Amino acid sequence: MAETRPPVRIAILGAQDPLGEAVMALLTERDIAVDELIPLSLEETDDVVEFAGNELAIGKVEGFDWRAVDALIAATHDAAARRHIESAANQGCPVVCLLNDLDARADGVVRVASGLALAAAQVLKPIARKAGLQSVDVFAALPVSLAGKPGVEELAVQTRSVFNLDVAETEIFPVRIAFNMIPQVGKPLANGDIDSEALSAADLRERLGMPQLPVMVTATWAPMFYGAALAIHGTTERDCGRSDLRDWLSQASGVIVMDEALLGGVPTPYTEAQENEDVFVGRLRTEAVAGRRFALWMVCDVIRLEAARMVDQIENLIEKKAK
């Protein structure tokens, strides 16, 4: 008689947001054995989501019995999700989340690194292996989809308002985001950093295995719906030329080099990055005198990268449950 595996029930908080949608898309694409998916929201909503060919009504998370599911995917950056994550963990429900103000070592809570750090680490790892790293500076232009569905809607509404010569009302972002950039992706800290920048720097050091590496991150909201762009400048311990960078990155898994010396020969967030787990690199440069300074441009889908890591963790949980 064939063994019958126990059914797998997964709750997803933030199901209607771009990150939640990306998680559900990857669960389907990877054909992961989820028998029941329960979409949840922080607020009351009439929205429905589609999963495995079915339309599912989104329930409100308040009062949810976490003992009814095998895991919670908290697919949101909203700090209001914290108490629900803690509640789930306290009831013995494993949690995969992104929030930075939770103890990632807490029983049952697995925190996924920020998409910015995931992307930067992907291109910096081969450079670190070959030439060593002494310091890294990252500038990131991030899409409004990281602020969830309300962020996407606010950019769309503001853009129409500007074209119609109306007042662009702000609610999600502190000032107008349409045709603008806002260098405050999160909460300002006393030292001039933003909390998300400090988190991404810490995540990047951890993923590189270099806890003492000097890292400076500057992040800005950009008037883009999806896809992100990063400019990375760094110094290496050993000399490296532009051809070295191209060779190392061309051989790296998940990295696609587009470094043609022609107009349009570089990657952009809209044309390459969306709905892709690969990162695209161009504008490779090294400092001609010392040979230890480098710069590169890269684009990626930070939402997709975060979703992929969250789904990786759920796959691990399902495999453990099946044993």
Number of C-alpha atoms within 10 A of each C-alpha: 3 4 5 7 9 10 15 18 17 21 22 25 27 26 30 22 22 26 28 26 21 22 25 21 19 18 21 15 10 10 10 14 14 16 11 14 17 17 26 25 21 17 12 12 13 8 13 15 17 15 17 16 8 9 11 15 15 22 20 15 20 12 8 15 12 22 12 11 20 19 25 27 27 27 28 25 18 15 11 11 20 18 11 19 24 17 16 22 20 15 13 17 21 22 26 25 26 23 25 19 10 16 11 16 9 12 13 18 23 20 21 21 23 25 24 31 25 22 27 25 19 20 25 20 18 20 20 18 11 16 17 18 22 18 16 23 16 23 18 22 24 29 25 26 22 25 21 22 17 17 21 21 15 22 26 16 15 20 19 15 15 13 9 10 9 11 11 20 14 14 11 17 19 9 13 20 24 19 12 10 16 17 14 18 20 15 10 13 12 6 6 7 17 19 17 22 28 17 19 25 25 21 21 27 19 16 17 20 12 14 14 11 17 14 19 17 22 21 22 17 23 23 21 21 20 23 26 28 26 22 19 20 18 19 22 19 15 15 17 22 16 16 12 15 22 18 12 17 22 17 12 15 12 15 20 19 21 19 17 13 10 7 6 9 12 20 24 20 22 16 10 17 23 20 16 16 19 20 24 27 26 22 18 20 18 22 15 12 7 11 17 20 23 22 20 19 22 28 28 33 28 30 28 27 26 26 26 21 19 24 21 15 18 23 17 10 17 20 11 9 13 11 6
